[in-house]
């Protein structure tokens, strides 16, 4: 189906990331021209090959430019002639940084840098990738909705959650003050098929389970969503008129690590013996988190009700996500196909 807006040029920041690749693939499939920003062009060829490996993405015009979230240069040129911007680029840690500003400053300043350049370029709409990290860790109660915000001074606010919350708050302020059309997508834990050999942090959990790296599992639940559905939510947020000025949760059911391991054990029996069977009691996980940087990221929310509502995205955007099990299976299948499991 050719798009009536196919002459539109869409910029995708962070096009080398797990989500950025899928956003680019969906835009190309819909007939848009895509310009991706990268910190350097070293990996441009392999990123393009990965994006074009997605179904139905052989054609379509895709180009790359250099622009870094930490620097002003390159952004005006990157957005020259661009009609809409997908801002998917953001630092995501695999460990807690020693100084939280290592995360907070690039996330907040980088977002403002992108929005300023978008405003200067006369861009029609910016779609920003935020996270449920900016929603679920405040005074609200599950199931969390778009009306909820993380309390950056609260007990659950890790540096990563703070960085996502402050970046999104700054984006809304800038958009309101400067009359810029903004829509925000707040995804849960993004699983689904990798494009290329880059697993990203979330699919890394599935990979670690399949490789038998977890002797036991923390009692930790998170809303799961397929990367293809998050990418589709971005495209819908760009095209649906009512999406302007709105944030949308893109997340499904909250699954525990045990639930995810259960799907893998059932559907990939060759890996079943590597799956951990033991759920770590919370007090023990709290103790272990002193030594495990990954556990330290989540220790505040062990045993917590993490459910979210995606009713608004379904209603306003017409979003119809796949099942959580499909997302888990697609992660595993693509890891196996890439020789990474």
C-alpha positions in Angstrom: 0.0 0.0 0.0 1.6 3.2 -1.1 1.3 6.1 1.3 -0.3 9.4 0.1 2.4 11.1 2.2 5.2 9.1 0.7 7.1 12.3 -0.3 7.5 13.0 3.4 11.0 12.8 4.8 11.1 11.4 8.4 14.2 11.7 10.6 14.8 8.9 13.1 17.3 9.6 15.9 19.0 6.6 17.4 18.3 4.6 14.2 21.0 2.1 15.2 19.1 1.1 18.3 16.8 -1.9 18.6 13.7 0.2 18.4 15.1 2.8 15.9 15.8 0.0 13.4 12.2 -1.2 13.6 10.8 2.4 13.4 12.8 2.9 10.2 11.7 -0.4 8.7 8.0 0.4 9.3 8.4 3.9 7.8 10.2 2.6 4.7 7.5 -0.1 4.3 4.9 2.6 4.4 6.6 4.5 1.6 8.3 7.3 3.6 11.8 8.4 3.0 14.0 8.0 6.1 17.0 9.9 7.4 18.7 8.3 10.4 21.1 10.0 12.9 24.1 8.2 14.2 26.9 9.2 16.5 29.3 8.0 13.8 28.9 6.5 10.3 31.2 3.5 11.2 28.3 1.1 11.5 26.0 2.7 8.9 26.4 -0.1 6.3 25.6 -2.9 8.8 22.7 -0.9 10.3 21.2 -0.4 6.8 21.6 -4.1 6.0 19.9 -5.0 9.3 17.0 -2.6 8.6 16.6 -3.9 5.1 16.5 -7.5 6.4 13.0 -6.7 7.8 10.2 -8.0 5.6 9.2 -5.7 2.7 11.9 -3.1 3.3 14.1 -3.7 0.2 13.0 -0.5 -1.5 12.6 3.0 -0.1 15.2 5.7 0.4 17.3 5.5 3.5 20.2 7.8 4.4 22.4 8.5 7.4 23.8 11.7 8.9 26.1 12.2 11.9 24.6 14.0 15.0 25.3 13.3 18.6 22.9 14.0 21.5 25.8 15.5 23.5 26.7 18.1 20.8 24.9 20.9 19.0 26.6 20.3 15.7 24.9 18.3 12.9 21.3 18.6 14.2 20.2 21.5 12.0 21.6 19.8 8.9 20.1 16.5 10.0 16.6 18.0 10.1 16.8 20.1 7.0 13.8 19.3 4.8 12.4 16.9 7.3 8.6 16.8 7.9 8.5 14.8 11.1 11.0 13.5 13.7 11.0 10.2 15.6 13.3 10.8 18.6 14.1 7.2 19.7 17.7 7.9 20.8 18.4 7.7 24.6 21.1 6.3 26.8 20.0 3.0 28.5 22.3 1.5 31.1 23.0 -2.1 32.0 24.3 -1.0 35.3 23.7 1.9 37.7 26.2 4.7 36.9 28.3 6.0 39.8 27.0 9.6 39.0 23.3 9.7 38.0 24.0 12.9 36.0 25.9 10.6 33.5 22.4 9.5 32.5 20.2 12.5 33.4 22.1 15.2 31.5 22.4 13.5 28.1 18.8 12.3 28.3 17.4 15.8 29.1 19.8 18.0 27.2 19.8 15.6 24.2 16.0 15.7 24.0 16.0 19.5 24.2 18.7 19.7 21.5 16.6 17.6 19.2 13.4 19.5 19.9 15.2 22.9 19.3 16.5 21.7 16.0 13.1 20.3 15.0 11.5 23.7 15.8 14.2 25.5 13.8 13.6 23.2 10.9 9.8 23.8 10.9 9.1 20.1 11.6 5.4 19.3 11.7 5.4 16.8 14.6 7.9 15.1 16.9 7.2 11.7 18.4 9.4 11.1 21.4 10.2 7.7 22.9 9.9 7.9 26.6 9.2 4.9 28.9 6.9 3.5 31.5 9.9 4.5 33.7 8.4 8.0 33.5 5.0 6.8 34.6 5.0 3.8 37.1 7.2 5.0 39.9 5.2 7.7 41.7 2.2 7.9 44.0 -0.1 6.2 41.4 -1.5 2.7 41.8 -1.5 -0.2 39.2 -2.8 -0.4 36.6 -0.9 2.8 35.8 -2.2 5.2 33.1 -0.9 8.2 31.2 -2.1 10.4 34.0 0.5 9.0 36.3 4.1 10.3 36.6 7.2 9.0 38.3 8.2 10.9 41.4 11.9 11.7 40.8 12.4 12.2 44.6 10.6 9.0 45.5 12.1 5.8 46.9 11.8 3.9 43.6 13.4 6.5 41.3 16.6 5.0 40.0 18.9 7.2 37.9 17.5 5.7 34.7 13.8 6.4 35.7 14.8 9.9 36.7 16.5 10.5 33.4 13.4 9.3 31.4 11.0 11.4 33.6 13.1 14.6 33.5 13.6 14.3 29.7 9.9 13.8 29.1 8.9 16.6 31.4 11.4 18.9 29.7 10.0 17.9 26.3 6.5 18.8 27.2 7.5 22.2 28.6 9.5 23.0 25.5 6.7 21.9 23.2 4.1 24.0 25.1 6.4 27.1 25.2 7.4 26.9 21.6 4.2 25.7 19.9 5.7 22.4 18.8 3.5 19.4 18.0 4.6 16.6 20.3 3.4 13.0 20.9 5.1 10.7 23.4 5.2 6.9 23.4 5.9 5.2 26.8 6.8 1.6 26.1 7.2 -1.2 28.6 10.0 -3.9 28.3 10.6 -4.1 24.5 11.0 -7.7 23.2 10.5 -9.1 19.7 12.8 -9.9 16.8 16.3 -8.3 16.6 17.3 -6.8 13.3 21.0 -7.6 12.8 23.2 -8.8 15.7 22.5 -6.0 18.3 20.4 -7.4 21.1 19.8 -4.4 23.2 19.2 -4.5 27.0 15.7 -6.1 27.1 16.3 -8.9 24.6 19.5 -9.5 26.5 17.3 -10.8 29.3 15.9 -13.5 27.0 19.4 -14.2 25.7 20.7 -14.6 29.3 17.8 -17.0 30.1 18.5 -19.1 27.0 22.3 -19.2 27.8 21.6 -20.3 31.4 23.2 -17.2 32.9 20.6 -16.9 35.6 21.0 -19.5 38.4 17.8 -18.0 39.9 15.2 -15.4 39.1 14.3 -12.2 41.0 10.6 -11.7 41.7 10.3 -8.9 39.2 7.5 -8.1 36.8 7.4 -5.7 33.9 4.8 -5.0 31.1 6.1 -6.6 28.0 5.6 -5.4 24.4 6.8 -6.4 20.9 9.2 -4.0 19.3 7.1 -4.1 16.0 4.1 -2.9 17.9 6.1 -0.1 19.6 7.4 1.0 16.2 3.8 0.9 14.9 2.7 3.1 17.8 5.3 5.7 16.8 4.0 5.7 13.2 0.4 6.0 14.4 1.4 8.8 16.8 2.9 10.6 13.9 -0.1 10.2 11.6 -3.2 10.3 13.8 -4.2 13.9 14.2 -5.6 13.5 17.7 -2.3 12.1 18.9 -0.7 15.6 19.1 -0.2 16.7 22.7 -0.7 13.2 24.1 1.3 10.5 25.7 0.6 6.8 25.1 1.5 3.7 27.1 2.7 0.9 24.7 2.8 -2.1 27.0 1.0 -5.3 27.5 0.6 -7.7 30.5 3.1 -7.4 33.3 5.1 -10.6 33.2 7.7 -11.9 35.7 11.1 -13.3 34.7 9.6 -16.7 35.7 6.7 -16.2 33.2 9.1 -15.3 30.5 11.3 -18.4 31.3 8.1 -20.5 31.3 7.2 -19.5 27.7 10.8 -20.2 26.6 10.9 -23.6 28.4 7.6 -24.6 26.7 8.3 -23.4 23.2 12.0 -24.0 23.0 12.4 -27.3 24.7 16.1 -27.7 23.6 16.9 -24.8 26.0 14.6 -25.9 28.8 17.3 -27.3 31.0 19.2 -24.0 31.0 16.2 -22.1 32.4 16.3 -21.3 36.1 13.6 -22.9 38.2 14.2 -21.1 41.5 12.7 -17.7 42.3 15.0 -15.7 44.5 13.3 -14.6 47.8 13.2 -10.8 47.9 15.5 -10.5 50.9 18.1 -12.6 49.1 17.8 -10.6 45.9 18.2 -7.5 48.0 21.4 -8.9 49.4 22.6 -10.1 46.0 22.0 -6.7 44.4 25.0 -5.4 46.3 27.2 -7.6 44.0 25.0 -7.7 40.8 24.7 -4.4 38.9 21.7 -5.7 36.9 19.8 -6.6 40.1 20.7 -3.2 41.6 18.6 -1.6 38.8 15.4 -3.3 40.0 15.9 -4.1 43.7 13.4 -1.4 44.7 10.5 -3.0 42.9 10.7 -6.7 43.8 7.3 -8.2 44.2 5.6 -4.9 43.1 2.4 -4.7 41.0 3.6 -3.3 37.7 0.5 -3.5 35.6 -0.3 -0.7 33.1 -3.3 0.2 31.0 -2.9 0.5 27.2 -6.6 1.4 26.7 -5.7 5.0 25.5 -3.4 3.8 22.8 -6.0 1.3 21.5 -8.7 3.9 21.6 -6.9 7.0 20.2 -4.4 5.4 17.9 -6.3 2.3 16.9 -3.3 0.3 18.2 -3.6 -3.5 18.2 -0.5 -5.1 19.7 0.5 -8.8 19.4 0.5 -11.1 22.4 3.3 -11.0 25.0 4.0 -14.6 24.2 4.5 -13.7 20.5 7.0 -11.1 21.5 9.0 -13.5 23.7 9.0 -16.2 21.0 10.1 -13.7 18.3 13.0 -12.6 20.5 14.1 -16.3 21.0 13.7 -17.2 17.3 15.7 -14.2 16.1 18.5 -14.9 18.6 18.7 -18.5 17.5 18.7 -17.4 13.8 21.5 -15.0 14.5 23.5 -17.6 16.3 23.3 -15.6 19.5 21.4 -18.1 21.8 
